[in-house]
Amino acid sequence: MLDWALSKVFISIFTMGIVVFSIFVFSAARDDLGETQLENISKEISSRVNELSNTYSNSSVYFTFRENASAIELPSDMDGDEYDIRISSDSVTVQMDGKLASSDIRAEDASRVHLWHPDKINYTTNQTELEELDNENRFLDVVSGEGFRVVRTELIVNGEIEYHTFIFEDY
């Protein structure tokens, strides 16, 4: 009788161990999936900025978090939670719940990537004015659900025609 009771205890402990192990494995896989999603979002944004930043034409790309045929749609949340996007002149970082993914912006000239609306300057401007606005706007922080735009436009800077990229929130 004692052998029977001990075998049931051992079977119960073994079964609980399998359940705990399974939960651990699926939880780890879910965490990896979350990091992969963050990485995919980061790469999607940076690749579009890179494409646009290396062209010599006036053009734009709109990022949205809802269905829109003329925009690039990003997920509005991950498992019901918002995530944060931080853009600098040389990288895109996506963060949620302590998880982080980052990718590089490889513009031809990083000094020509600006994190503010191009309406803040005139078509004809100078390098000093651009640098001052860049110093005031070192990062663009976007919470998932808020749209933003990447615009490539021609400017005359110190008498020379140049193309600059602007990334800004678009409400």
matplotlib code that plots the C-alpha trace (Angstrom):
import matplotlib.pyplot as plt

x = [0.0, 2.9, 4.5, 1.2, 1.0, 4.7, 4.3, 1.3, 3.3, 6.2, 3.9, 2.3, 5.7, 6.8, 3.6, 4.0, 7.6, 6.5, 3.8, 6.3, 8.9, 6.3, 5.2, 8.8, 9.5, 6.4, 7.0, 10.6, 9.3, 6.7, 9.5, 11.6, 8.6, 8.1, 11.7, 11.4, 8.4, 10.2, 13.2, 10.9, 9.3, 12.6, 14.0, 10.8, 11.1, 14.9, 14.8, 12.1, 14.0, 17.2, 15.5, 14.1, 17.2, 19.3, 17.1, 17.4, 13.7, 10.9, 8.9, 7.4, 6.3, 3.6, 3.6, 0.3, -1.0, -4.4, -5.4, -4.5, -3.8, -1.4, 0.7, 3.0, 1.0, 2.7, 1.0, -0.8, 0.1, 1.8, -0.3, -2.5, 0.4, 1.7, 5.3, 7.6, 9.6, 12.6, 14.2, 17.5, 19.4, 21.3, 19.0, 15.5, 14.9, 11.6, 11.0, 8.4, 8.4, 12.2, 12.7, 14.6, 15.4, 17.4, 18.5, 20.6, 19.7, 22.2, 21.6, 24.2, 24.8, 23.4, 23.5, 20.7, 18.3, 16.1, 13.6, 11.3, 8.7, 10.2, 7.7, 9.9, 12.3, 12.2, 13.0, 16.2, 18.1, 21.6, 23.5, 23.4, 19.6, 19.4, 22.0, 20.1, 16.8, 18.6, 20.1, 16.6, 15.2, 17.7, 15.1, 11.6, 9.6, 6.4, 4.0, 2.4, -0.8, 0.5, 1.3, 4.5, 5.9, 9.3, 9.7, 12.6, 12.7, 14.9, 16.3, 18.8, 21.3, 24.0, 23.2, 23.6, 20.7, 20.6, 18.1, 17.2, 15.1, 12.6, 10.9, 8.1, 4.8, 1.8, -1.4]
y = [0.0, 2.3, 1.5, 2.5, 5.8, 6.6, 5.9, 8.3, 11.0, 10.5, 10.5, 13.8, 15.4, 14.3, 15.6, 19.0, 19.2, 18.6, 21.3, 23.8, 23.1, 23.5, 26.8, 28.0, 26.9, 28.5, 31.7, 31.9, 31.4, 34.1, 36.5, 35.7, 36.4, 39.8, 40.7, 39.6, 41.8, 44.8, 44.1, 43.8, 47.2, 48.9, 47.5, 48.4, 52.1, 52.4, 50.7, 53.1, 56.1, 54.8, 54.4, 57.9, 59.5, 58.3, 59.7, 63.0, 63.8, 65.4, 62.5, 61.2, 58.1, 58.1, 55.6, 54.8, 52.3, 51.8, 50.5, 53.1, 52.2, 55.1, 54.5, 52.0, 50.3, 49.3, 47.3, 49.5, 47.3, 44.1, 41.7, 44.7, 46.8, 50.0, 50.2, 53.2, 54.3, 56.6, 58.0, 59.8, 61.0, 57.7, 55.0, 53.7, 52.1, 50.3, 49.4, 47.7, 46.1, 46.2, 44.6, 46.7, 46.5, 49.0, 49.5, 52.0, 54.9, 55.0, 58.3, 59.6, 62.5, 62.2, 66.0, 66.1, 64.0, 66.3, 65.3, 68.3, 69.6, 71.3, 74.1, 75.5, 76.9, 78.6, 76.9, 79.1, 78.7, 78.3, 75.6, 77.5, 77.6, 73.8, 73.0, 75.1, 73.3, 69.9, 70.8, 71.5, 68.3, 65.5, 62.7, 62.0, 59.9, 58.2, 56.0, 53.3, 54.6, 58.0, 58.5, 60.0, 61.1, 60.9, 63.6, 64.1, 67.7, 70.0, 73.1, 75.8, 75.8, 78.5, 79.0, 75.3, 72.9, 70.0, 67.3, 66.8, 64.2, 65.3, 62.9, 64.3, 63.4, 63.8, 64.1]
z = [0.0, 0.8, -2.6, -4.3, -2.5, -3.1, -6.9, -7.0, -5.3, -7.7, -10.7, -9.4, -8.9, -12.3, -14.0, -12.2, -13.3, -17.0, -16.6, -15.1, -17.8, -20.6, -19.2, -19.0, -22.6, -24.0, -22.0, -23.4, -26.9, -26.4, -25.2, -28.2, -30.4, -28.8, -29.3, -33.0, -33.5, -32.0, -34.2, -37.3, -36.5, -36.0, -39.3, -41.2, -40.1, -40.6, -44.0, -45.2, -43.8, -45.5, -48.8, -48.7, -47.3, -50.2, -53.0, -54.8, -55.1, -53.1, -51.6, -48.4, -46.5, -43.8, -41.0, -39.3, -36.8, -38.5, -41.9, -44.6, -48.3, -48.8, -45.7, -44.1, -41.4, -38.1, -35.4, -32.9, -30.0, -29.0, -27.0, -26.0, -24.8, -26.4, -27.4, -27.7, -30.8, -30.4, -33.5, -33.7, -36.8, -36.9, -35.3, -34.6, -31.2, -30.4, -26.7, -24.7, -21.2, -20.9, -24.3, -26.9, -30.6, -32.5, -36.1, -37.9, -40.2, -42.9, -44.6, -47.0, -44.6, -41.1, -40.7, -43.3, -41.2, -39.0, -36.4, -36.8, -39.2, -42.3, -42.0, -39.2, -41.8, -45.1, -48.4, -48.5, -45.2, -43.8, -42.0, -38.6, -38.6, -39.3, -36.6, -34.0, -34.8, -34.7, -31.3, -30.0, -31.5, -30.9, -30.6, -31.9, -29.4, -30.7, -28.8, -30.9, -32.2, -33.2, -36.9, -38.1, -41.5, -43.2, -45.9, -48.3, -49.6, -51.5, -49.7, -50.6, -47.8, -47.9, -51.6, -52.5, -53.5, -51.0, -50.2, -46.5, -44.7, -42.0, -39.6, -37.5, -35.8, -38.0, -36.0]

ax = plt.figure().add_subplot(projection="3d")
ax.plot(x, y, z, "-o")
ax.set_aspect("equal")
plt.show()
